[in-house]
Amino acid sequence: MTSPDLTRANIDKIAKLFPTVVTETLDADGEPSRAIDFDQLRQELSAHIVDGAVERYQLDWPGKRAAAFVANAPIAKTLRPARDESVDFDTTKNLFIEGDNLDALKLLQESYLGKIKVVYIDPPYNTGKDFVYEDDFAESSSEYLARSGQKSETGDRLQANTEANGRFHSDWLSMMYPRLRLARNLLADDGVMIVAIDDHEHGNLRLLLDQVFGPENFLANVVWQGGSKNDARFTSQGLDYMLIYARNVSNLIERDVRWVEPKQGIDRVLALAADAWRRSSHDATLATQLYRAELRKIKSELEPAVFRYDQIDGEGRVYQTGDLRKPSPTSRSRYEILHPVTGLPVPMHPNGWVYAPESMEQKIREGRIIFGPDHSVMPRQKRYLDEMDTQAIKPVFTRERASAAYALKKLLDSDVFPYTKDVGILAKWINAVTQGDREAIILDFFAGSGSTGHAVMDLNAADGGHRRYILVQLDEAVEHPDFDTIADIARERLRRAGAQARHEPGLLYPDLDVGFRSLHVATTNMADTLATADDLVQAALSDAIDSVKPGRTDEDLLFQVLLDWGLDLAEPIEIEEVADRRVLSIADDALIACFSHDVSDAAVRAIAARHPLRAVFLDAGFATDAARINAEQIFREVSPETEIRAI
């Protein structure tokens, strides 16, 4: 009965834009209330590190402000294609990026903003050692103690029991924080992030994800028993976790998104039932007896949800019975049902019937409602096993990790990566999230040996989907005679897994995409200018003409343009000759690039005649300013709708 609370409305608006700035504080009555962390908001809108702190509920650690600054700071880098490392470079939709994933995530912000359906990552677990991903947060123990207030200026420890390896918690959080924030930007509104983790940082990661995504977007804490240690002191250990968050949980609920998985053992049980139906000569009573006898033999191998389907009806279908009560009463749930023989009302549950009257009548006509011998028995409904072959996906499961390492060793003919992810587990969760979107893009920016890409290919081979992957892996060195880096291992795995999938006997989908474009994070293609025009001496002017670094190709420039324009990096590329000039056409002339050092009017006119959406040239390719202006005039006359750029 009051006017709208505009403060709360403004907080909600800010929360949608910057969920990391939402915190809790005490109101005038001393009650917790939602509030904005203005220091954090200032940091989001600032180009430098902002000082200042207020006591509040939040996850904090030494280096957090610097990590937030790093997430927003721009970089002068690009992605360079490597055709010789790629498979089906011109046609594939998959990407493999070698380089620091923080740089890669920043470079992908324009092209894939809001387009990623699933982000799955298995980041380096915090084992108390320094990280390869340092991001300039590496520091000594003494530096950590001083910055966290545990050491005085004279070097004396201020706390008797210091955190022996607390600096590694801070380093790990500082490493993860900017990456999670950037990854959240890439997620679609119905996107989901899955982060694998072990016990060391599980608690911190949960709080960190709450801060980045908002606690209301938490979906699940999946527990994976991947092994055990019988000599462990307290428990057998061997647990890993997958923390799952939605970009916007309300969007998933609105779309009625449900994650399901097949019930294990259904095919086996249905086969037993079919055999019993055949042996009974289609006698439902005898078939049920024979079926139950066989079912009991394998009870220990079946899930209860499958074992309960223990009857066969007159059509040979396996079913179980269930009650018809409504979970909570409504005005349409209470009505009379008459017994088909006595014609009298049957007993009704106090909450009423689960189905509306029209639906109940339909079920009765179909023989799906089982009545007792008379009206004194409450009826039950049939649930057929072949219609209930899926179940809500379970957040707890057991699967040995050793099998994944063995499978990779077999694929690569070498023991190169002992801690690889399990392709089957990845495929299960990616499939659950992408069931309604088989064109989805899946991102893994801690790619390791490339298990996520392998899982995506296997899923597409199984159901004909066109899911795409983007993998990012640092060129971390390994000691192996055949491979120099983990990125090398991943690329080789993808090549072999793709070839294996393509030549699998009985492959139903010949258009399966098993290729990938290999890209490398690199410095910008633009030449470094270390002096102003006034400082250049006459002799140096000739060296400052070309704006492109030596050794960079037209494809290098093309990918920088794709990034700058926010275009998909997997669009098909066609290389042509137009008026004796090499031209690159992207996605059927959505973009035409000509980086010739001698752009002719004939080439410009031929390109304009194709009416591309965008056209880009090398600035140095025009002999004079007049030539460049003339090119612009040609486009205004021939293809005024084309957006033109010169680099």
C-alpha positions in Angstrom: 0.0 0.0 0.0 3.0 2.3 -0.5 4.7 3.7 -3.5 7.5 1.6 -5.0 10.8 1.4 -3.1 13.0 3.0 -5.7 16.2 2.3 -3.7 15.5 -1.4 -3.8 14.6 -1.2 -7.5 17.8 0.6 -8.2 19.8 -2.0 -6.3 18.1 -4.7 -8.3 19.0 -2.9 -11.6 22.7 -2.6 -10.5 22.7 -6.2 -9.3 21.8 -7.4 -12.8 24.7 -5.4 -14.3 27.2 -6.0 -11.6 26.3 -8.9 -9.3 29.7 -8.8 -7.6 28.8 -5.4 -6.0 25.8 -6.8 -4.1 26.4 -7.4 -0.4 24.7 -7.4 3.0 24.5 -4.7 5.6 22.5 -3.8 8.7 19.5 -1.4 8.3 18.3 1.2 10.8 16.6 -1.5 12.9 19.7 -3.7 13.0 18.3 -6.2 10.5 20.3 -7.6 7.6 19.4 -6.1 4.3 20.6 -6.1 0.7 23.0 -3.3 -0.2 25.5 -2.1 -2.7 29.2 -2.2 -1.9 30.1 1.2 -3.2 33.8 0.6 -3.0 33.4 -2.4 -5.3 31.1 -0.5 -7.6 33.7 2.3 -7.8 36.2 -0.4 -8.8 33.9 -1.7 -11.5 33.7 1.8 -13.0 37.4 2.8 -12.4 40.4 2.3 -14.6 42.7 2.1 -11.5 42.8 0.2 -8.2 40.4 1.8 -5.7 41.4 1.9 -2.0 39.0 1.8 0.9 37.3 -0.9 3.0 34.1 -1.2 5.0 33.3 -4.0 7.4 30.7 -6.2 5.7 29.7 -9.8 4.9 31.9 -10.8 2.0 34.6 -13.2 0.9 37.9 -11.3 1.1 41.5 -12.1 0.7 44.8 -10.1 0.1 44.9 -9.3 -3.6 41.2 -9.3 -4.4 41.1 -5.7 -5.5 44.1 -6.2 -7.8 42.3 -9.3 -9.2 39.2 -7.3 -9.9 41.2 -4.7 -11.6 42.9 -7.3 -13.8 39.5 -8.6 -15.0 38.6 -5.2 -16.4 42.0 -4.1 -17.7 42.3 -4.1 -21.5 45.1 -6.0 -23.3 46.8 -5.3 -26.6 46.8 -8.9 -27.9 45.2 -10.9 -30.6 44.7 -14.5 -31.8 46.9 -15.9 -34.6 45.7 -18.9 -36.7 48.0 -21.9 -37.1 46.7 -23.9 -40.1 49.4 -26.5 -39.9 48.2 -27.5 -36.4 44.5 -27.5 -37.3 42.1 -30.1 -38.8 39.6 -29.0 -41.4 40.6 -25.3 -40.8 38.3 -23.8 -43.4 35.1 -25.6 -42.4 35.2 -26.6 -38.7 33.3 -24.7 -36.1 35.5 -25.8 -33.2 38.4 -23.7 -31.7 41.5 -24.6 -29.8 43.3 -21.6 -28.4 46.8 -21.9 -27.0 47.8 -19.3 -24.5 46.9 -17.8 -21.1 43.2 -18.2 -20.6 42.9 -14.8 -19.0 44.0 -13.2 -22.2 41.9 -15.6 -24.3 38.7 -14.8 -22.2 39.3 -11.1 -22.8 39.8 -11.6 -26.5 36.5 -13.6 -26.7 34.4 -11.0 -25.0 33.0 -9.4 -28.1 32.7 -12.4 -30.4 31.0 -14.7 -27.9 29.3 -12.4 -25.4 26.2 -14.1 -24.2 26.6 -17.0 -26.6 28.1 -19.8 -24.5 25.7 -22.5 -23.3 28.0 -24.4 -21.1 31.3 -23.5 -19.4 33.0 -26.5 -18.0 36.3 -26.1 -16.2 38.5 -28.3 -14.1 41.0 -25.6 -12.8 44.3 -26.5 -11.2 43.6 -27.8 -7.7 45.4 -25.9 -4.9 48.1 -28.3 -3.7 50.0 -25.6 -1.8 52.4 -25.0 -4.7 52.9 -22.0 -6.9 50.7 -21.7 -10.0 51.6 -21.5 -13.6 48.9 -18.9 -13.9 50.5 -16.1 -11.9 48.8 -13.0 -13.3 51.5 -10.9 -11.4 50.0 -12.1 -8.1 53.0 -14.3 -7.2 54.6 -13.2 -4.0 56.8 -14.6 -1.3 55.6 -15.8 2.1 57.0 -12.6 3.7 55.2 -10.4 1.3 51.9 -12.2 1.9 52.3 -12.0 5.7 53.0 -8.2 5.5 50.1 -7.5 3.1 47.7 -9.6 5.1 48.6 -7.9 8.4 50.5 -10.8 9.9 53.9 -9.2 9.8 55.1 -5.8 11.0 57.3 -3.4 9.0 60.3 -4.6 11.0 59.6 -8.2 9.9 58.1 -9.5 13.2 55.2 -11.9 13.0 52.1 -10.4 14.6 50.3 -13.7 15.0 51.7 -16.7 16.7 50.0 -19.3 14.4 50.3 -17.9 10.9 48.6 -19.6 8.0 51.3 -21.9 6.8 50.1 -21.8 3.2 47.4 -19.2 3.3 49.1 -17.2 0.6 48.3 -20.1 -1.8 44.6 -19.7 -1.0 44.9 -16.0 -1.9 46.9 -16.7 -5.0 44.4 -19.3 -6.1 41.4 -17.0 -5.5 43.1 -14.2 -7.3 43.8 -16.4 -10.2 40.2 -17.7 -10.4 38.3 -14.5 -9.7 38.9 -12.5 -12.9 38.5 -15.7 -15.0 35.1 -16.5 -13.5 33.9 -12.9 -14.0 34.9 -12.9 -17.6 33.4 -16.4 -18.2 30.1 -15.3 -16.7 29.9 -12.5 -19.3 30.2 -15.1 -22.1 27.3 -17.3 -20.8 24.0 -17.1 -22.5 21.0 -16.1 -20.4 20.1 -19.8 -20.1 23.8 -20.8 -19.8 25.4 -22.9 -17.0 28.8 -23.0 -15.5 30.3 -26.3 -14.1 33.5 -26.1 -12.0 35.3 -29.2 -10.9 37.1 -29.0 -7.6 38.5 -31.0 -4.7 38.3 -30.5 -0.9 41.2 -28.0 -0.7 39.3 -25.0 -2.2 35.7 -26.3 -2.3 34.5 -24.0 0.4 36.2 -20.9 -1.0 35.1 -21.7 -4.5 31.5 -22.0 -3.4 31.7 -18.5 -1.8 33.5 -17.1 -4.8 30.9 -18.4 -7.2 28.2 -17.1 -5.0 29.8 -13.7 -5.3 30.3 -13.8 -9.0 26.9 -15.4 -10.0 24.8 -14.6 -7.0 23.8 -17.3 -4.5 20.3 -17.5 -6.0 21.9 -19.0 -9.1 23.4 -22.0 -7.4 22.0 -25.2 -8.9 23.9 -28.2 -7.6 26.9 -29.5 -5.7 27.7 -32.7 -7.4 29.8 -35.3 -5.5 32.0 -37.7 -7.4 33.5 -40.7 -5.6 36.4 -41.4 -8.0 38.5 -43.6 -5.9 39.4 -44.5 -2.3 42.3 -45.0 0.0 42.0 -47.9 2.4 45.0 -46.7 4.4 43.5 -43.2 5.0 43.2 -42.2 8.7 39.6 -41.0 8.8 37.7 -41.6 5.6 38.6 -43.3 2.4 38.7 -39.9 0.7 38.7 -39.8 -3.1 36.0 -37.2 -3.5 35.8 -34.5 -6.2 33.0 -32.0 -6.7 31.3 -30.1 -9.4 29.8 -26.8 -8.4 27.1 -25.8 -10.9 25.7 -22.3 -11.3 23.2 -20.8 -13.7 23.7 -17.4 -15.5 20.0 -16.8 -14.7 18.1 -19.5 -12.8 14.8 -17.8 -13.3 15.2 -18.1 -17.0 15.7 -21.9 -16.6 12.6 -22.2 -14.5 10.6 -20.1 -16.9 11.6 -22.5 -19.7 10.8 -25.5 -17.6 14.4 -26.8 -18.0 14.8 -30.3 -16.5 18.0 -32.3 -16.4 17.4 -36.0 -16.8 19.5 -39.1 -17.4 18.6 -42.6 -18.5 17.7 -45.1 -15.8 20.4 -47.6 -15.7 19.5 -51.2 -16.5 16.2 -50.5 -18.4 17.2 -52.2 -21.6 18.3 -55.3 -19.7 15.0 -55.4 -17.7 12.9 -54.9 -20.8 14.7 -57.7 -22.5 13.9 -60.0 -19.6 10.2 -59.0 -19.8 10.1 -59.7 -23.6 11.6 -63.1 -23.0 9.0 -63.9 -20.3 6.2 -62.7 -22.5 7.3 -65.0 -25.3 7.8 -68.0 -23.0 4.4 -67.5 -21.4 2.6 -67.5 -24.7 1.3 -64.0 -23.9 -0.3 -64.9 -20.6 0.1 -61.8 -18.4 -0.1 -63.7 -15.1 2.5 -66.4 -16.1 4.7 -63.8 -17.7 4.8 -61.7 -14.5 5.8 -64.8 -12.5 8.6 -65.7 -14.9 9.7 -62.1 -15.2 9.9 -61.6 -11.4 11.9 -64.7 -11.0 14.6 -63.4 -13.4 14.3 -59.9 -11.9 15.2 -61.1 -8.4 18.4 -62.6 -9.7 19.8 -59.2 -10.8 18.2 -57.1 -8.1 21.6 -56.0 -6.6 22.6 -54.7 -10.0 19.6 -52.5 -10.6 18.5 -49.2 -9.2 15.3 -49.3 -7.0 13.6 -47.0 -9.5 13.9 -49.8 -12.2 13.4 -52.9 -9.9 10.0 -51.6 -8.8 8.6 -52.1 -12.3 7.7 -55.8 -11.6 4.5 -56.5 -13.5 3.5 -57.3 -17.1 0.1 -56.4 -18.4 -2.1 -58.0 -21.1 -0.2 -56.1 -23.8 3.2 -57.4 -22.6 4.3 -54.1 -21.2 6.2 -53.7 -18.0 4.6 -51.5 -15.4 4.3 -50.6 -11.7 1.3 -49.2 -9.8 1.2 -45.9 -8.1 -1.3 -43.9 -6.0 -3.5 -41.2 -7.5 -3.4 -38.7 -4.7 -2.8 -35.0 -5.3 0.3 -33.6 -3.5 -1.8 -30.6 -2.4 -5.5 -30.0 -2.8 -7.1 -27.7 -5.4 -10.7 -27.0 -6.3 -10.5 -29.3 -9.4 -8.8 -32.2 -7.6 -11.9 -33.3 -5.6 -14.5 -35.1 -7.6 -16.3 -38.6 -7.7 -15.0 -41.6 -9.6 -17.5 -44.4 -10.0 -16.4 -48.0 -9.9 -16.9 -49.6 -13.4 -18.7 -52.7 -11.9 -20.7 -51.5 -8.9 -21.2 -48.0 -10.2 -20.6 -46.5 -6.7 -18.0 -43.9 -5.8 -14.5 -45.2 -4.8 -12.5 -43.9 -1.8 -10.7 -40.6 -2.5 -7.5 -39.3 -0.8 -8.2 -36.2 1.4 -6.2 -34.1 -1.1 -8.2 -35.3 -4.1 -7.0 -36.9 -7.4 -3.7 -36.1 -9.1 -5.4 -35.6 -12.5 -8.1 -33.1 -13.6 -11.5 -34.7 -14.4 -10.9 -34.7 -18.2 -7.5 -36.3 -17.9 -8.8 -38.9 -15.4 -11.5 -39.9 -17.9 -8.9 -40.3 -20.6 -6.7 -42.5 -18.4 -9.6 -44.7 -17.5 -10.5 -45.2 -21.3 -6.8 -46.1 -22.0 -6.8 -48.8 -19.2 -4.2 -46.9 -17.2 -6.3 -46.9 -14.0 -6.6 -50.1 -12.1 -9.7 -50.6 -10.0 -10.2 -53.0 -7.1 -12.8 -55.8 -7.2 -15.4 -53.4 -5.8 -15.8 -49.7 -4.8 -14.3 -50.2 -1.4 -10.7 -50.2 -2.8 -9.0 -47.0 -3.8 -7.9 -47.3 -7.5 -4.2 -47.0 -8.6 -2.6 -46.0 -11.8 -0.2 -47.8 -14.2 3.2 -46.4 -14.9 4.9 -48.0 -17.8 8.7 -48.6 -17.7 9.2 -47.7 -21.4 7.6 -44.3 -20.8 9.6 -43.6 -17.6 13.1 -44.4 -19.0 14.7 -41.2 -17.6 15.0 -39.8 -14.1 16.2 -36.6 -12.6 20.0 -36.5 -12.8 21.6 -37.6 -9.6 24.1 -35.3 -7.9 26.1 -38.2 -6.3 27.8 -41.0 -8.3 30.8 -43.4 -8.2 33.2 -43.9 -11.1 36.8 -44.8 -11.0 39.1 -42.1 -12.4 41.7 -44.6 -13.5 39.6 -45.6 -16.4 39.9 -42.1 -18.0 43.7 -42.2 -17.8 43.8 -45.7 -19.3 41.5 -44.6 -22.2 43.8 -41.6 -23.0 46.9 -43.8 -22.8 45.3 -46.2 -25.2 44.3 -43.4 -27.6 47.7 -41.8 -27.7 49.8 -45.0 -27.3 51.6 -43.3 -24.5 51.2 -42.5 -20.8 51.3 -38.7 -21.2 48.6 -37.3 -18.9 47.8 -39.2 -15.7 45.0 -36.8 -14.4 42.8 -36.5 -17.5 39.1 -35.8 -17.1 36.5 -38.6 -17.7 35.0 -38.2 -21.2 31.9 -40.1 -20.1 31.2 -37.9 -17.1 31.7 -34.7 -19.2 29.4 -36.0 -21.9 26.7 -36.9 -19.3 26.6 -33.3 -17.9 27.0 -31.5 -21.2 24.2 -33.6 -22.6 22.0 -32.8 -19.6 22.4 -29.0 -20.1 22.2 -29.0 -23.9 19.3 -31.5 -24.4 17.2 -28.7 -26.0 20.0 -27.0 -27.8 22.2 -29.3 -30.0 23.8 -26.3 -31.6 25.2 -25.1 -28.3 28.8 -23.8 -27.7 30.8 -25.4 -24.9 33.8 -23.6 -23.4 36.6 -25.1 -21.4 39.4 -22.6 -20.6 41.4 -25.1 -18.5 41.4 -27.6 -21.4 44.2 -29.9 -20.2 44.4 -32.9 -22.5 41.2 -31.8 -24.4 38.7 -34.1 -22.7 35.9 -31.6 -23.2 36.4 -31.4 -26.9 36.5 -35.2 -27.0 33.2 -35.4 -25.1 31.5 -33.0 -27.4 32.5 -35.0 -30.5 31.3 -38.2 -28.9 27.9 -36.6 -28.0 27.5 -35.3 -31.6 28.4 -38.7 -33.0 25.7 -40.3 -30.8 22.8 -38.0 -31.4 23.6 -36.0 -34.6 24.0 -32.8 -32.8 26.2 -29.9 -33.9 27.5 -28.7 -30.6 30.7 -26.7 -30.8 33.6 -26.4 -28.5 36.1 -23.7 -27.6 39.1 -25.0 -25.7 41.9 -22.8 -24.1 45.1 -24.3 -22.8 48.3 -22.7 -21.7 51.5 -23.9 -23.4 52.7 -25.5 -20.2 55.9 -27.5 -20.7 55.9 -31.3 -20.1 58.7 -33.8 -20.0 57.9 -36.2 -22.8 59.8 -37.3 -25.9 56.8 -36.7 -28.2 55.2 -33.6 -26.8 56.6 -30.2 -25.7 53.5 -28.8 -24.0 50.1 -29.8 -22.6 48.6 -27.9 -25.6 50.5 -30.3 -28.0 49.0 -33.3 -26.1 45.5 -31.8 -26.4 45.7 -31.1 -30.1 47.0 -34.6 -30.8 44.2 -36.1 -28.7 41.6 -34.2 -30.6 43.0 -35.3 -33.9 43.0 -39.0 -32.9 39.6 -38.8 -31.2 38.1 -37.1 -34.2 39.6 -39.7 -36.6 38.4 -42.5 -34.4 34.8 -41.0 -34.3 34.7 -40.4 -38.0 35.7 -44.0 -38.8 33.6 -45.7 -36.1 31.6 -48.6 -37.6 28.0 -47.7 -38.0 28.5 -43.9 -37.8 25.0 -42.5 -38.5 26.0 -38.8 -39.0 28.6 -38.4 -41.8 28.5 -34.6 -41.3 30.1 -34.9 -37.9 32.6 -32.0 -37.3 35.8 -33.5 -36.0 38.1 -30.6 -36.9 39.3 -27.6 -35.0 41.0 -24.3 -35.7 44.2 -23.9 -33.8 44.8 -20.3 -32.6 47.5 -18.8 -30.5 47.3 -15.8 -28.1 49.9 -13.3 -29.4 50.8 -9.7 -29.2 48.8 -7.4 -31.5 49.5 -7.4 -35.2 50.0 -3.6 -35.1 53.5 -2.3 -35.0 54.7 -0.8 -31.8 55.0 3.0 -31.9 57.4 4.1 -29.2 57.8 7.7 -30.3 55.5 10.6 -31.2 55.5 12.1 -34.7 57.5 15.1 -33.4 60.2 12.8 -32.0 60.7 10.9 -35.2 63.8 11.9 -37.1 63.7 12.0 -40.9 65.7 8.8 -41.3 63.2 6.9 -39.2 60.1 8.0 -41.0 60.4 5.2 -43.6 60.3 2.6 -40.8 57.1 4.1 -39.4 55.0 3.8 -42.5 53.8 0.2 -42.2 51.4 -0.2 -39.3 51.7 -4.0 -39.3 54.5 -6.0 -37.6 56.8 -7.9 -39.9 56.0 -11.5 -40.4 52.2 -11.2 -39.9 50.0 -12.6 -42.6 46.7 -11.5 -44.0 45.0 -14.3 -42.0 46.6 -12.9 -38.8 45.1 -9.6 -39.7 41.8 -11.2 -40.5 41.4 -12.8 -37.1 42.2 -9.5 -35.4 39.5 -7.9 -37.4 37.1 -10.7 -36.5 37.8 -10.0 -32.8 37.6 -6.2 -33.2 34.2 -6.5 -35.0 32.9 -9.2 -32.6 32.4 -11.8 -35.3 32.4 -15.5 -34.8 35.9 -16.9 -35.1 34.6 -20.1 -36.6 33.0 -18.6 -39.7 34.0 -20.3 -42.9 36.8 -18.6 -44.8 37.2 -18.6 -48.6 40.4 -17.3 -50.2 40.0 -15.8 -53.7 41.6 -13.7 -56.4 39.7 -10.5 -57.2 41.2 -8.2 -59.8 44.6 -9.9 -59.3 44.4 -9.2 -55.5 44.2 -11.9 -52.8 40.9 -11.5 -50.9 39.5 -13.3 -47.9 35.7 -13.8 -47.8 34.0 -14.7 -44.5 30.6 -16.4 -44.2 29.4 -15.7 -47.8 30.6 -12.1 -48.0 29.5 -11.1 -44.5 33.0 -9.7 -44.4 35.5 -9.3 -47.3 39.1 -8.5 -46.4 41.8 -7.3 -48.8 45.2 -6.7 -47.2 47.1 -6.2 -50.3 49.9 -3.6 -50.2 48.7 -2.2 -53.5 44.9 -1.9 -53.5 43.7 -1.0 -57.0 40.4 0.8 -57.9 39.4 -2.3 -59.9 39.8 -4.5 -56.8 37.8 -2.0 -54.7 35.0 -1.8 -57.3 34.9 -5.6 -57.7 34.6 -6.1 -53.9 31.9 -3.4 -53.6 29.9 -5.0 -56.4 29.5 -8.1 -54.1 27.7 -5.9 -51.5 29.4 -7.3 -48.4 28.1 -6.3 -45.0 31.7 -5.3 -44.1 34.9 -4.6 -46.0 38.3 -4.0 -44.6 41.6 -2.9 -46.2 45.1 -2.2 -45.2 45.6 1.5 -44.8 49.1 1.2 -46.1 47.7 -0.5 -49.2 46.4 2.8 -50.6 49.1 4.7 -52.4 47.8 8.1 -51.2 45.1 9.6 -49.0 43.2 10.4 -52.2 43.2 6.7 -53.2 41.7 5.8 -49.9 39.0 8.5 -50.1 38.3 7.3 -53.7 37.7 3.8 -52.4 35.2 5.1 -49.9 33.5 7.0 -52.7 33.2 3.8 -54.8 31.5 2.0 -51.9 29.1 4.9 -51.4 28.1 4.7 -55.0 28.0 0.9 -55.5 27.3 -0.6 -52.0 26.4 2.2 -49.5 25.2 -0.4 -47.0 28.7 -1.8 -46.6 30.6 -0.9 -43.4 34.2 0.0 -44.4 37.3 0.0 -42.3 41.0 0.5 -42.9 43.7 -0.8 -40.5 
